[in-house]
Structures are given as C-alpha cells and as structure tokens.
Amino acid sequence: MLLLRSPAVRVGLSVALATGLYGLSFGALSVAAGLDVLQTMALSLLLFSGGSQFAFIGVVAGGGSGISAMSAAALLGIRNGVYGMQLNVLLRPSRRRKLVMAHLTTDESAATASGQRDPDEQRRGFWAAGIGVFVLWNLFTLVGAVVGNAMGDPARWGLDGAAVAAFLGLLWPRIQAREPAAIAVVCAVVTLIAVPFVPSGVPILIAAVVAAVLGLSGFGPPTEGLEPDVEPYPPGAPRGGS
Amino acid sequence: MSLWGWILIACAVSIATKFLGFLVPARLLDNPRMLRVAGSLTIGLLAALTVTNAFASGQSLVVDARVAALVAAAVALWLRAPFLVVVLVGALAAGLARLLGAA
C-alpha cells in the first residue's frame, strides 16, 4: 500500500493499463495476419515491444517474407537500445538486474522513469511501468488473439481496416511537429512508389533506409519519433517528484 | 525458413538490442545523431506500414474499403480518440464501406 503512495508507481500503473489495451488489438490483428495464438504470444512475451510486434505482423499481413518482417521489427526496435543506454545511466542497475531491466525496457517504462526527478522514484516508476505493461500487454494479447481466432475471416470484420487504423494511431503522436511529419510523408511516398517494383515487405525496408538518411542528415530535433505511445505525463497533468 | 524461425530470430534480435543498450558506454549511443536516426527510423517505418496496409495488395496499389478506414482513423485521431477507439473506428469504416459495395 505504501507503494501506491508513490506518484511514479501510480503513473506507471495507469500507463500499464492504457498500454495493455493496445495488446487487445495486437492479438486480434496478429491472428488475422495469419499467425497462430502461440506465435502471437511468443512475440508479446519475448520480443515485447509494441511497435516492432505490429511491424512484424503488418509485413506478414501484406504477404511479405519472414526476413522482411524480422528486419522491419529489428529496425523499429533500435530505439529500445537507446532507451536501454539512457536507463543504464539514469538508474545505474547492478550487473545482475540488467538482463531483466533490458527485457522490461519499452517506450513506456523509459518515459515513466525519465519523467521523475528523484532517483528512487525513477526506479519505482521503471519497475511499475515495466512489470505492469509486461503483465497486461501479454494478458490482453492472449484475449485479443483468442477472440480474433474465433472471429474467422478478417476482411468480413474490417480487421484489415483496423490494422490501417492501428498503424496510423502509432504514427500520429510522433508527427505533431513539421519535421517528423515531413519525414513521414516522404517515407510514405517512397513506399508507394516502390510497391509495384519489389517484393512485398521490401518497400518498408526501403522507406527505413530513406528515414535513416533523413535522420543522419540532421533533419529535425534529436528526440522526434521517440515519444511513447501512451504519454505518462500529459501536458497540464501534475508531475510527481518535480 | 519457417515463420516460427523468423519469429524467434526477431525475438532474439529485440532482446539483444535492449541488452546492448545497457552494456555499451553511453557516449556510443547518446549523441544527437544516433537519437535522430532512431527517431526518424521509427517515424519512417510506421508511415510505410500505414500506407502499405492501406493501399498495397501484393505488388499492386489498390483503392478499396481500407481507404475508408484510413480516413476514419485520421478523423478519430484528430478528435483525440484513444487508440482502441481509433482501431475500432477503422474496422467499422472498412466493414461499412464493404457493405456499401466497396471492394
């Protein structure tokens, strides 16, 4: 009960609930893309990074090859390496804890921790969001996958439309400024131009190369695109520990 | 390789990427250029995934019921609807468009 008095823990748990609900749509869309329930759960338990998981099934749903799906997921996961480095500096974990902390590193746990000032609160925020998101994300993935499995033909239920909406929903919070919106438009156009000429899945990787070049050429502020899907500290809300 | 193989490789790569962040010296990754690339990659990939899921059918571009989902989702997001509502709106819009005769 003492823990619930910590502002970071409360923020972490509410982020976990909101993120967990994303898991419902991931589970349903994953089985609609052609993965079975066990494969879907393997992604949520082991890969455990929402954006990369959506990318993997998004490529598979479009008829892309396994290697394209894996590559898209890997590229989208690069930011997790950056979060890991930031959390390592911020929380200074013991060697033994690093592997567990690395697995619990997501947009949400990193953002919850780094939004706190007090080192103890940063630590509590990380664990609350990390464990909370892991448990609820997997629980809701399972529910979504089982329900999606029972629904049958994806097109009949508009699940292909749901996938489009899900990707736009993941992109939206990251393109609120002009530079990231420009990157999104350029990559979207490049993708569409490439579709007729290369196998399914490859246009997404071509867009990734273009995005990396745009990023390297110093286009836009350094932290654009690194916003969490669920913002732990919305503007105007009280910020604990500051 | 089977789909299972690629799933497990994707999982291993993800775990390695996260763990690597905890192992390497901060100065290797903590520079504006690396942050920018990680961020622009995220934006570029999500944008590419959005349009392929909306317009690609194999190797051809088509306009079908999924466009209704794209437009409806954009409106829902603009109205600040939560993620799950946006996804449901997308499904409803595509379903409705098919009911009205869209491919």
Chai-1 contact restraints between the chains, C-beta under 6 A:
chainA,res_idxA,chainB,res_idxB,connection_type,confidence,min_distance_angstrom,max_distance_angstrom,comment,restraint_id
A,L21,B,L84,contact,1.0,0.0,6.0,A-B,restraint_1
A,Y22,B,F83,contact,1.0,0.0,6.0,A-B,restraint_2
A,S25,B,V87,contact,1.0,0.0,6.0,A-B,restraint_3
A,Q39,B,I7,contact,1.0,0.0,6.0,A-B,restraint_4
A,A42,B,I7,contact,1.0,0.0,6.0,A-B,restraint_5
A,L46,B,C11,contact,1.0,0.0,6.0,A-B,restraint_6
A,L47,B,A10,contact,1.0,0.0,6.0,A-B,restraint_7
A,L47,B,C11,contact,1.0,0.0,6.0,A-B,restraint_8
A,L47,B,S14,contact,1.0,0.0,6.0,A-B,restraint_9
A,S49,B,S14,contact,1.0,0.0,6.0,A-B,restraint_10
A,A55,B,L49,contact,1.0,0.0,6.0,A-B,restraint_11
A,F56,B,A10,contact,1.0,0.0,6.0,A-B,restraint_12
A,G58,B,L49,contact,1.0,0.0,6.0,A-B,restraint_13
A,G58,B,N53,contact,1.0,0.0,6.0,A-B,restraint_14
A,G62,B,T52,contact,1.0,0.0,6.0,A-B,restraint_15
A,G62,B,A56,contact,1.0,0.0,6.0,A-B,restraint_16
A,G63,B,G58,contact,1.0,0.0,6.0,A-B,restraint_17
A,G66,B,L3,contact,1.0,0.0,6.0,A-B,restraint_18
A,G66,B,W6,contact,1.0,0.0,6.0,A-B,restraint_19
A,M70,B,W6,contact,1.0,0.0,6.0,A-B,restraint_20
A,M70,B,I9,contact,1.0,0.0,6.0,A-B,restraint_21
A,M70,B,A10,contact,1.0,0.0,6.0,A-B,restraint_22
A,A73,B,A10,contact,1.0,0.0,6.0,A-B,restraint_23
A,A74,B,V13,contact,1.0,0.0,6.0,A-B,restraint_24
A,L75,B,L41,contact,1.0,0.0,6.0,A-B,restraint_25
A,L76,B,L45,contact,1.0,0.0,6.0,A-B,restraint_26
A,G77,B,S14,contact,1.0,0.0,6.0,A-B,restraint_27
A,G77,B,T17,contact,1.0,0.0,6.0,A-B,restraint_28
A,I78,B,A38,contact,1.0,0.0,6.0,A-B,restraint_29
A,I78,B,L41,contact,1.0,0.0,6.0,A-B,restraint_30
A,R79,B,A38,contact,1.0,0.0,6.0,A-B,restraint_31
A,R79,B,T42,contact,1.0,0.0,6.0,A-B,restraint_32
A,N80,B,T17,contact,1.0,0.0,6.0,A-B,restraint_33
A,N80,B,K18,contact,1.0,0.0,6.0,A-B,restraint_34
A,G81,B,T17,contact,1.0,0.0,6.0,A-B,restraint_35
A,G81,B,L20,contact,1.0,0.0,6.0,A-B,restraint_36
A,G81,B,G21,contact,1.0,0.0,6.0,A-B,restraint_37
A,V82,B,L29,contact,1.0,0.0,6.0,A-B,restraint_38
A,V82,B,A38,contact,1.0,0.0,6.0,A-B,restraint_39
A,G84,B,K18,contact,1.0,0.0,6.0,A-B,restraint_40
A,G84,B,G21,contact,1.0,0.0,6.0,A-B,restraint_41
A,G84,B,F22,contact,1.0,0.0,6.0,A-B,restraint_42
A,M85,B,G21,contact,1.0,0.0,6.0,A-B,restraint_43
A,M85,B,A26,contact,1.0,0.0,6.0,A-B,restraint_44
A,M85,B,L29,contact,1.0,0.0,6.0,A-B,restraint_45
A,N88,B,F22,contact,1.0,0.0,6.0,A-B,restraint_46
A,V89,B,A26,contact,1.0,0.0,6.0,A-B,restraint_47
A,K98,B,F22,contact,1.0,0.0,6.0,A-B,restraint_48
A,A102,B,K18,contact,1.0,0.0,6.0,A-B,restraint_49
A,A102,B,F19,contact,1.0,0.0,6.0,A-B,restraint_50
A,A102,B,F22,contact,1.0,0.0,6.0,A-B,restraint_51
A,T105,B,K18,contact,1.0,0.0,6.0,A-B,restraint_52
A,G158,B,A91,contact,1.0,0.0,6.0,A-B,restraint_53
A,G158,B,A94,contact,1.0,0.0,6.0,A-B,restraint_54
A,G158,B,G95,contact,1.0,0.0,6.0,A-B,restraint_55
A,D160,B,R66,contact,1.0,0.0,6.0,A-B,restraint_56
A,G161,B,R66,contact,1.0,0.0,6.0,A-B,restraint_57
A,G161,B,A69,contact,1.0,0.0,6.0,A-B,restraint_58
A,G161,B,G90,contact,1.0,0.0,6.0,A-B,restraint_59
A,G161,B,A91,contact,1.0,0.0,6.0,A-B,restraint_60
A,G161,B,A93,contact,1.0,0.0,6.0,A-B,restraint_61
A,G161,B,A94,contact,1.0,0.0,6.0,A-B,restraint_62
A,A162,B,V87,contact,1.0,0.0,6.0,A-B,restraint_63
A,A162,B,G90,contact,1.0,0.0,6.0,A-B,restraint_64
A,A162,B,A91,contact,1.0,0.0,6.0,A-B,restraint_65
A,A163,B,N53,contact,1.0,0.0,6.0,A-B,restraint_66
A,V164,B,N53,contact,1.0,0.0,6.0,A-B,restraint_67
A,V164,B,A54,contact,1.0,0.0,6.0,A-B,restraint_68
A,V164,B,R66,contact,1.0,0.0,6.0,A-B,restraint_69
A,V164,B,A69,contact,1.0,0.0,6.0,A-B,restraint_70
A,V164,B,L70,contact,1.0,0.0,6.0,A-B,restraint_71
A,V164,B,G90,contact,1.0,0.0,6.0,A-B,restraint_72
A,A165,B,A69,contact,1.0,0.0,6.0,A-B,restraint_73
A,A165,B,A73,contact,1.0,0.0,6.0,A-B,restraint_74
A,A165,B,V86,contact,1.0,0.0,6.0,A-B,restraint_75
A,A165,B,V87,contact,1.0,0.0,6.0,A-B,restraint_76
A,A165,B,G90,contact,1.0,0.0,6.0,A-B,restraint_77
A,A166,B,V87,contact,1.0,0.0,6.0,A-B,restraint_78
A,F167,B,L46,contact,1.0,0.0,6.0,A-B,restraint_79
A,F167,B,L49,contact,1.0,0.0,6.0,A-B,restraint_80
A,F167,B,T50,contact,1.0,0.0,6.0,A-B,restraint_81
A,F167,B,N53,contact,1.0,0.0,6.0,A-B,restraint_82
A,L168,B,T50,contact,1.0,0.0,6.0,A-B,restraint_83
A,L168,B,A73,contact,1.0,0.0,6.0,A-B,restraint_84
A,G169,B,F83,contact,1.0,0.0,6.0,A-B,restraint_85
A,G169,B,V86,contact,1.0,0.0,6.0,A-B,restraint_86
A,L170,B,L46,contact,1.0,0.0,6.0,A-B,restraint_87
A,L171,B,L46,contact,1.0,0.0,6.0,A-B,restraint_88
A,L171,B,A47,contact,1.0,0.0,6.0,A-B,restraint_89
A,L171,B,T50,contact,1.0,0.0,6.0,A-B,restraint_90
A,W172,B,L77,contact,1.0,0.0,6.0,A-B,restraint_91
A,R174,B,I43,contact,1.0,0.0,6.0,A-B,restraint_92
A,P180,B,I43,contact,1.0,0.0,6.0,A-B,restraint_93
A,I183,B,S40,contact,1.0,0.0,6.0,A-B,restraint_94
A,I183,B,I43,contact,1.0,0.0,6.0,A-B,restraint_95
A,I183,B,G44,contact,1.0,0.0,6.0,A-B,restraint_96
A,A184,B,I43,contact,1.0,0.0,6.0,A-B,restraint_97
A,A184,B,A47,contact,1.0,0.0,6.0,A-B,restraint_98
A,C187,B,G44,contact,1.0,0.0,6.0,A-B,restraint_99
A,C187,B,A47,contact,1.0,0.0,6.0,A-B,restraint_100
A,C187,B,A48,contact,1.0,0.0,6.0,A-B,restraint_101
A,A188,B,A47,contact,1.0,0.0,6.0,A-B,restraint_102
A,A188,B,V51,contact,1.0,0.0,6.0,A-B,restraint_103
A,T191,B,A48,contact,1.0,0.0,6.0,A-B,restraint_104
A,T191,B,V51,contact,1.0,0.0,6.0,A-B,restraint_105
A,L192,B,V51,contact,1.0,0.0,6.0,A-B,restraint_106
A,V195,B,A56,contact,1.0,0.0,6.0,A-B,restraint_107
A,V195,B,L61,contact,1.0,0.0,6.0,A-B,restraint_108
A,P196,B,Q59,contact,1.0,0.0,6.0,A-B,restraint_109
A,I204,B,A48,contact,1.0,0.0,6.0,A-B,restraint_110
A,A207,B,G44,contact,1.0,0.0,6.0,A-B,restraint_111
A,A207,B,A48,contact,1.0,0.0,6.0,A-B,restraint_112
A,A208,B,L41,contact,1.0,0.0,6.0,A-B,restraint_113
A,A208,B,G44,contact,1.0,0.0,6.0,A-B,restraint_114
A,A208,B,L45,contact,1.0,0.0,6.0,A-B,restraint_115
A,A211,B,S40,contact,1.0,0.0,6.0,A-B,restraint_116
A,A211,B,L41,contact,1.0,0.0,6.0,A-B,restraint_117
A,A211,B,G44,contact,1.0,0.0,6.0,A-B,restraint_118
A,A212,B,V37,contact,1.0,0.0,6.0,A-B,restraint_119
A,A212,B,L41,contact,1.0,0.0,6.0,A-B,restraint_120
A,L214,B,S40,contact,1.0,0.0,6.0,A-B,restraint_121
A,G215,B,R36,contact,1.0,0.0,6.0,A-B,restraint_122
A,G215,B,V37,contact,1.0,0.0,6.0,A-B,restraint_123
A,G215,B,S40,contact,1.0,0.0,6.0,A-B,restraint_124
A,L216,B,V37,contact,1.0,0.0,6.0,A-B,restraint_125
A,P222,B,P32,contact,1.0,0.0,6.0,A-B,restraint_126
A,P222,B,L35,contact,1.0,0.0,6.0,A-B,restraint_127
A,P222,B,R36,contact,1.0,0.0,6.0,A-B,restraint_128
A,E224,B,G39,contact,1.0,0.0,6.0,A-B,restraint_129
A,G225,B,G39,contact,1.0,0.0,6.0,A-B,restraint_130
A,G225,B,S40,contact,1.0,0.0,6.0,A-B,restraint_131
A,G225,B,T42,contact,1.0,0.0,6.0,A-B,restraint_132
A,G225,B,I43,contact,1.0,0.0,6.0,A-B,restraint_133
A,L226,B,G39,contact,1.0,0.0,6.0,A-B,restraint_134
